[in-house]
């Protein structure tokens, strides 16, 4: 009997979700010039608007990841997507700084847990040796969503205005949630299109399902996981400049038009997307050949290189050279994104949902700090160079954390009896 390939449809669903996720996240950065102009916001206020989503997202990431372990990603992802889509649309109703801040906070609360629950679905639907590549597809989707957003938003703002643009984006998630609820099942054995041959592939080497008993929350502060958090703090901090301030930087500092800045921002994130997919395939290949420790440690090499490329972008006087170097920076750094998420499966085992939630919490704390650092640096010192050097130092910090992470060391999250 030839195995079916239902897990490919799971991958298609989650990749499309990743694209929609970043469409909704990145839209605010591309709309920022129009929003700032209409509401009279300065750089510091806009920095807080950018960060509001990420602070709320980080705060609710662990509870949402835990819910995925307990209730399953079918219910939890449906709730997540409908909530965040509603407040994506609500962004278009904001009338001043405070109302915009509240809309972005509620948007972040709703979207929290999207990627931990996606990762949780992979723990059920994919064999161990396919999970790195599966995460590669999903995080390629995030970057592709970010890549296509700036030119789409610029086009839509020109034709229907920034408010209606957010209304339109809010509808996409609702449509996705309807199809997801109808098709997906938490257990592949319960899905009518999965035959026994595919099920045998999926469950080979899979952990026993997590129980619903006690949970040792203190285990989330084990030294190995603290290093994972530091590693992913770096990924969030360094990504969010590209998701928030990059169009403004290219327009106001490097002299590109709004349309050019939108397209160049898209190219930078597209480069990251290609690298993320390639990194997912590469980490699986390296694990097969050299084992978990080496196979999951690509950031030891890639992150310092990304920091050097970023310093080059800050130093060059040529606008196009700066844009190319920024694309190279994100591309090299994103080679290690999939390995970060695969490490959570390696360390967390059957509790992958909450471990990925904890890791992504720290990634989003980094993401929340990044636009604030830029906003205050520009507001206080009128400098874009200072935040670039800070980001390069954080790349080095992430490489050090990655070096000491041991994906072979499992964490026991069961409550002691």
C-alpha positions as CSV (number, residue, x, y, z in Angstrom):
1,X,0.0,0.0,0.0
2,X,1.3,3.4,-1.0
3,X,1.2,6.0,1.8
4,X,-1.1,9.0,1.4
5,X,0.3,12.5,1.8
6,X,-2.3,14.2,4.0
7,X,0.5,15.8,6.0
8,X,1.4,17.9,2.9
9,X,-2.1,19.5,3.2
10,X,-1.3,20.3,6.8
11,X,1.9,22.0,5.6
12,X,-0.1,23.9,3.0
13,X,-2.6,25.1,5.6
14,X,0.1,26.2,8.0
15,X,2.2,27.9,5.4
16,X,-0.8,29.9,4.2
17,X,-1.5,30.8,7.8
18,X,2.1,32.0,8.2
19,X,1.7,34.2,5.1
20,X,-1.5,35.8,6.5
21,X,0.1,36.2,9.9
22,X,2.9,38.4,8.5
23,X,0.6,40.2,6.1
24,X,-1.3,41.4,9.1
25,X,1.8,42.2,11.2
26,X,3.8,44.0,8.5
27,X,0.9,46.1,7.2
28,X,1.3,48.6,10.0
29,X,4.9,49.3,9.1
30,X,4.1,50.0,5.4
31,X,1.1,52.1,6.4
32,X,3.2,54.0,9.0
33,X,3.9,57.1,6.9
34,X,0.2,57.6,6.1
35,X,-0.8,56.8,9.7
36,X,1.8,59.2,11.2
37,X,0.8,61.9,8.8
38,X,-3.0,61.6,9.6
39,X,-2.6,61.3,13.4
40,X,0.4,63.5,13.9
41,X,2.5,60.8,15.6
42,X,6.2,61.3,16.3
43,X,8.9,58.5,16.1
44,X,8.7,57.5,19.7
45,X,4.9,57.2,19.6
46,X,5.2,55.1,16.4
47,X,7.8,52.9,18.1
48,X,5.2,52.2,20.8
49,X,2.6,51.4,18.2
50,X,5.0,48.9,16.6
51,X,5.8,47.4,20.0
52,X,2.3,47.2,21.4
53,X,1.5,44.1,19.4
54,X,4.7,42.4,20.3
55,X,4.4,43.0,24.1
56,X,0.9,41.6,24.2
57,X,1.9,38.7,21.9
58,X,4.8,37.8,24.2
59,X,2.6,37.9,27.3
60,X,0.1,35.5,26.0
61,X,2.4,33.1,24.1
62,X,3.0,30.6,26.9
63,X,-0.7,30.3,27.9
64,X,-1.7,29.8,24.3
65,X,1.1,27.2,23.7
66,X,-0.1,25.4,26.8
67,X,-3.7,25.4,25.6
68,X,-2.5,23.8,22.4
69,X,-0.9,21.0,24.4
70,X,-4.2,20.5,26.3
71,X,-6.9,21.2,23.9
72,X,-5.2,20.6,20.5
73,X,-4.3,23.0,17.7
74,X,-7.6,22.6,15.8
75,X,-9.7,24.5,18.4
76,X,-6.9,26.8,19.6
77,X,-5.8,28.0,16.2
78,X,-9.3,28.6,15.0
79,X,-9.9,30.9,18.1
80,X,-6.5,32.6,17.6
81,X,-7.1,33.4,13.9
82,X,-10.6,34.8,14.3
83,X,-9.5,37.0,17.2
84,X,-6.5,38.5,15.5
85,X,-8.4,39.0,12.2
86,X,-11.1,41.0,14.1
87,X,-8.5,43.3,15.6
88,X,-6.6,43.6,12.3
89,X,-9.8,45.1,10.9
90,X,-10.2,47.2,14.1
91,X,-6.8,48.9,13.4
92,X,-8.5,50.7,10.6
93,X,-11.0,52.2,13.0
94,X,-8.4,53.9,15.2
95,X,-8.6,57.7,15.5
96,X,-5.7,58.7,17.7
97,X,-2.5,57.4,19.4
98,X,-4.3,55.7,22.3
99,X,-7.0,53.9,20.2
100,X,-4.3,52.7,17.8
101,X,-2.2,51.4,20.7
102,X,-5.2,49.5,22.2
103,X,-6.1,48.0,18.8
104,X,-2.5,46.7,18.4
105,X,-2.4,45.4,21.9
106,X,-5.6,43.4,21.4
107,X,-4.3,42.2,18.0
108,X,-1.2,40.9,19.7
109,X,-3.2,39.1,22.4
110,X,-5.2,37.3,19.8
111,X,-2.3,36.2,17.6
112,X,-0.3,34.8,20.5
113,X,0.2,31.1,20.2
114,X,-0.2,30.8,16.4
115,X,3.3,29.4,15.8
116,X,3.5,27.2,18.9
117,X,0.2,25.6,17.9
118,X,1.4,25.2,14.4
119,X,4.5,23.6,15.8
120,X,2.4,21.4,18.0
121,X,0.4,20.2,14.9
122,X,3.8,19.2,13.4
123,X,4.6,17.1,16.5
124,X,1.4,15.1,15.7
125,X,1.5,15.0,11.9
126,X,5.2,14.8,10.9
127,X,7.9,12.2,11.7
128,X,11.0,13.5,13.5
129,X,13.2,13.7,10.4
130,X,10.7,15.9,8.5
131,X,10.1,18.6,11.2
132,X,13.0,20.9,10.4
133,X,11.9,21.1,6.8
134,X,8.3,21.6,7.8
135,X,9.3,24.5,10.0
136,X,11.4,25.8,7.1
137,X,8.3,25.9,4.9
138,X,6.3,27.8,7.5
139,X,8.9,30.4,8.3
140,X,9.5,30.8,4.6
141,X,5.8,31.7,4.6
142,X,6.3,34.3,7.3
143,X,9.0,36.0,5.3
144,X,7.1,35.7,2.0
145,X,4.1,37.2,3.7
146,X,6.3,40.1,4.9
147,X,7.9,40.4,1.5
148,X,4.6,40.8,-0.4
149,X,3.0,43.0,2.1
150,X,4.8,46.4,1.5
151,X,4.1,46.6,-2.2
152,X,0.5,45.4,-1.7
153,X,-0.2,47.8,1.2
154,X,1.3,50.7,-0.8
155,X,-0.9,49.8,-3.8
156,X,-4.0,49.4,-1.6
157,X,-3.4,52.6,0.3
158,X,-3.1,54.5,-3.0
159,X,-6.5,53.0,-4.2
160,X,-8.7,52.6,-1.1
161,X,-6.8,54.2,1.8
162,X,-5.0,52.7,4.8
163,X,-8.2,52.1,6.8
164,X,-9.9,50.0,4.2
165,X,-6.6,48.1,3.7
166,X,-6.8,46.8,7.3
167,X,-10.5,45.9,6.8
168,X,-9.6,43.8,3.7
169,X,-6.7,42.0,5.5
170,X,-8.9,41.1,8.4
171,X,-11.2,39.0,6.1
172,X,-8.4,36.7,5.0
173,X,-7.9,35.1,8.4
174,X,-11.6,34.4,8.9
175,X,-11.7,32.6,5.5
176,X,-8.7,30.5,6.6
177,X,-10.2,29.6,10.0
178,X,-13.4,28.3,8.3
179,X,-11.4,25.9,6.0
180,X,-9.0,24.8,8.8
181,X,-11.9,23.9,11.2
182,X,-13.6,21.8,8.5
183,X,-10.5,19.8,7.4
184,X,-8.0,19.5,10.2
185,X,-8.0,16.9,13.0
186,X,-5.6,16.9,16.0
187,X,-4.8,13.2,15.5
188,X,-3.9,12.0,12.0
189,X,-5.3,8.6,13.0
190,X,-8.8,10.3,13.2
191,X,-8.6,11.8,9.7
192,X,-10.4,9.9,6.9
193,X,-7.8,10.6,4.2
194,X,-4.8,9.2,6.2
195,X,-4.1,5.6,5.4
196,X,-2.2,3.1,7.6
197,X,1.0,3.4,5.5
198,X,1.2,7.2,6.0
199,X,0.2,6.8,9.7
200,X,3.1,4.4,10.2
201,X,5.5,7.0,8.8
202,X,4.1,9.7,11.0
203,X,4.2,7.8,14.3
204,X,7.7,6.3,13.8
205,X,9.8,7.5,16.8
206,X,7.0,9.8,18.0
207,X,6.7,10.7,21.7
208,X,3.8,9.3,23.7
209,X,1.0,11.9,24.0
210,X,1.3,14.4,26.8
211,X,-0.9,13.8,29.8
212,X,-3.3,16.4,31.2
213,X,-1.9,16.1,34.8
214,X,0.3,18.4,36.7
215,X,2.9,20.6,35.1
216,X,6.2,21.8,36.5
217,X,6.3,25.5,35.4
218,X,9.7,25.9,37.1
219,X,11.3,23.5,34.6
220,X,10.8,26.2,32.0
221,X,13.7,28.0,33.7
222,X,16.2,25.2,33.3
223,X,19.6,26.4,32.1
224,X,19.3,24.7,28.7
225,X,16.0,26.4,28.1
226,X,17.3,29.8,29.2
227,X,20.0,29.5,26.5
228,X,17.2,28.7,24.0
229,X,15.4,31.8,25.1
230,X,18.5,34.0,24.7
231,X,19.1,32.5,21.2
232,X,15.5,33.3,20.1
233,X,15.5,36.7,21.8
234,X,18.2,37.5,19.2
235,X,16.1,36.3,16.3
236,X,13.0,38.3,17.4
237,X,15.0,41.5,18.1
238,X,16.9,41.4,14.8
239,X,13.9,40.5,12.7
240,X,11.6,43.3,14.0
241,X,13.6,46.2,12.6
242,X,12.8,44.7,9.1
243,X,9.1,44.3,10.1
244,X,8.6,47.8,11.5
245,X,11.1,50.5,10.7
246,X,12.7,49.2,7.4
247,X,10.3,51.1,5.0
248,X,10.8,54.3,6.9
249,X,14.5,53.9,7.0
250,X,14.8,53.3,3.3
251,X,12.6,56.2,2.5
252,X,13.7,58.9,5.1
253,X,17.4,57.9,5.4
254,X,18.4,56.3,2.2
255,X,16.2,58.5,-0.1
256,X,14.1,56.0,-1.9
257,X,10.5,56.8,-2.8
258,X,7.6,55.2,-0.8
259,X,7.0,52.8,-3.7
260,X,10.7,51.9,-4.0
261,X,11.0,51.5,-0.2
262,X,8.0,49.1,-0.3
263,X,9.5,46.9,-3.0
264,X,13.0,46.9,-1.4
265,X,11.5,46.0,2.0
266,X,9.7,43.1,0.2
267,X,13.0,41.9,-1.4
268,X,14.8,42.0,2.0
269,X,12.1,39.7,3.6
270,X,11.9,37.5,0.5
271,X,15.6,36.8,0.9
272,X,14.9,35.8,4.5
273,X,12.2,33.5,3.3
274,X,14.3,31.6,0.9
275,X,17.0,31.3,3.5
276,X,14.6,30.0,6.1
277,X,13.4,27.2,3.9
278,X,17.0,26.3,2.9
279,X,17.9,26.4,6.6
280,X,15.2,23.9,7.5
281,X,16.4,21.4,4.9
282,X,20.0,22.0,6.0
283,X,19.4,21.4,9.7
284,X,17.7,18.1,9.0
285,X,20.5,17.0,6.7
286,X,23.2,18.0,9.3
287,X,21.3,16.2,12.1
288,X,21.3,13.0,10.0
289,X,25.0,13.2,9.3
290,X,26.5,14.8,12.4
291,X,23.8,14.5,15.2
292,X,21.6,16.9,17.0
293,X,24.3,19.1,18.6
294,X,26.0,20.1,15.4
295,X,22.9,19.9,13.2
296,X,21.0,22.4,15.3
297,X,23.9,24.8,15.9
298,X,24.0,26.7,12.6
299,X,23.5,30.0,14.4
300,X,27.0,29.8,15.9
301,X,28.3,30.6,12.4
302,X,25.4,32.5,10.7
303,X,24.6,35.0,13.4
304,X,28.1,36.6,13.7
305,X,28.3,36.8,9.9
306,X,24.9,38.6,9.9
307,X,26.2,41.1,12.5
308,X,29.2,41.9,10.3
309,X,26.9,42.4,7.2
310,X,24.7,44.7,9.2
311,X,27.7,46.9,10.3
312,X,28.5,47.1,6.6
313,X,25.0,48.3,5.8
314,X,25.3,51.0,8.4
315,X,28.7,52.2,7.1
316,X,28.1,52.3,3.4
317,X,27.1,55.6,1.8
318,X,25.6,53.9,-1.2
319,X,21.8,53.5,-0.7
320,X,21.4,50.5,-3.0
321,X,24.5,48.8,-1.4
322,X,22.8,49.3,2.0
323,X,19.6,47.7,0.8
324,X,21.6,44.7,-0.6
325,X,23.5,44.3,2.6
326,X,20.3,44.4,4.7
327,X,18.9,41.6,2.5
328,X,22.1,39.6,3.0
329,X,21.9,40.2,6.7
330,X,18.4,38.8,7.1
331,X,19.1,36.0,4.7
332,X,22.2,34.7,6.6
333,X,20.5,35.1,10.0
334,X,17.3,33.3,8.9
335,X,19.3,30.2,7.9
336,X,19.0,29.2,11.6
337,X,15.3,30.0,12.3
338,X,14.0,26.5,11.6
339,X,16.7,24.9,13.7
340,X,15.6,27.0,16.7
341,X,12.0,25.7,16.4
342,X,13.2,22.1,15.8
343,X,15.3,22.4,19.0
344,X,12.1,22.9,21.0
345,X,10.9,19.5,19.8
346,X,14.3,18.0,20.6
347,X,14.3,19.4,24.1
348,X,10.5,19.5,24.9
349,X,9.4,16.2,23.4
350,X,5.7,15.7,24.1
351,X,5.5,19.2,25.6
352,X,6.7,20.9,22.4
353,X,3.7,23.3,22.4
354,X,4.6,25.0,25.7
355,X,8.4,24.9,25.0
356,X,7.9,26.7,21.7
357,X,5.5,29.1,23.4
358,X,8.1,29.9,26.0
359,X,10.8,30.4,23.4
360,X,8.7,32.6,21.2
361,X,7.7,34.7,24.2
362,X,11.4,35.7,24.6
363,X,11.7,36.2,20.8
364,X,8.8,38.6,20.9
365,X,10.2,40.4,23.9
366,X,13.2,41.0,21.7
367,X,10.8,42.0,18.9
368,X,9.1,44.5,21.2
369,X,12.3,46.1,22.3
370,X,13.7,46.5,18.8
371,X,11.4,49.2,17.4
372,X,11.5,51.1,20.7
373,X,15.3,51.2,20.6
374,X,15.2,52.5,17.1
375,X,12.4,55.0,18.0
376,X,14.2,56.4,21.0
377,X,17.6,56.5,19.2
378,X,16.1,58.5,16.3
379,X,14.1,60.7,18.7
380,X,16.9,61.4,21.2
381,X,20.0,61.4,19.0
382,X,18.7,61.6,15.5
383,X,20.8,58.5,14.8
384,X,20.2,55.4,12.8
385,X,23.7,54.1,13.2
386,X,23.5,53.5,17.0
387,X,20.6,50.9,16.8
388,X,22.5,49.1,14.0
389,X,25.5,48.6,16.2
390,X,23.3,47.4,19.1
391,X,21.7,44.9,16.8
392,X,25.1,43.6,15.6
393,X,26.1,43.0,19.2
394,X,22.9,41.1,19.8
395,X,23.7,38.8,16.9
396,X,26.9,37.9,18.7
397,X,25.0,37.3,21.9
398,X,22.7,34.9,20.1
399,X,25.6,33.0,18.6
400,X,27.1,32.5,22.1
401,X,23.7,31.2,23.4
402,X,23.4,28.8,20.5
403,X,26.9,27.4,21.1
404,X,26.0,26.3,24.6
405,X,22.5,25.0,23.9
406,X,22.4,21.2,24.0
407,X,19.4,19.8,22.0
408,X,20.2,16.3,23.3
409,X,19.3,17.3,26.9
410,X,15.6,16.8,27.4
411,X,13.7,18.9,29.9
412,X,11.2,17.1,32.2
413,X,8.1,19.3,32.5
414,X,5.9,16.8,34.4
415,X,5.1,18.0,38.0
416,X,6.9,16.0,40.6
417,X,4.8,13.7,42.7
